[in-house]
Amino acid sequence: MMGARVRLIGPPTLVPGDADRWGCEVFHDMREGLRGCDVVMMLRLQLERMEGALIPSTREYFRFWGLDREKLSWANPGAKVMHPGPMNRGVEIDSDVADDLTVSLIQDQVEMGVAARMAVLAALSARLDGDAA
């Protein structure tokens, strides 16, 4: 809608089968999927929701899918990194990348997320108060 080219990159066991119908490109190869990216948004691997063997181990997941310096180098030079938190360091993202303020927007993203949620709650509260009158 805003002209962004969106890519979904992940192992076949974690990518929904109909993801290609969402208007994004789907990749199961990290190098190919990151090529040409300006922003890399990592998501938390929700281990507590995984029943069964969707991934062999967190170590193997990080080896293939975790964002480290080498994998980030496959994106465009100057690419920025985002993650909504909380992070599983060493699983979906390396601390060296997450904590590097020259590439990571994570701290700002988390701080602004709190402000955005507060604004939504205030707006909803005001609307609810207005409807009651």
Secondary structure as UniProt FT lines:
FT   STRAND          7..9
FT   TURN            12..14
FT   TURN            17..18
FT   HELIX           19..21
FT   TURN            22..23
FT   STRAND          25..27
FT   HELIX           30..34
FT   TURN            35..36
FT   STRAND          39..41
FT   HELIX           47..49
FT   HELIX           58..65
FT   HELIX           69..72
FT   TURN            73..74
FT   TURN            77..78
FT   STRAND          80..82
FT   TURN            90..92
FT   HELIX           95..98
FT   TURN            101..103
FT   HELIX           106..132
//
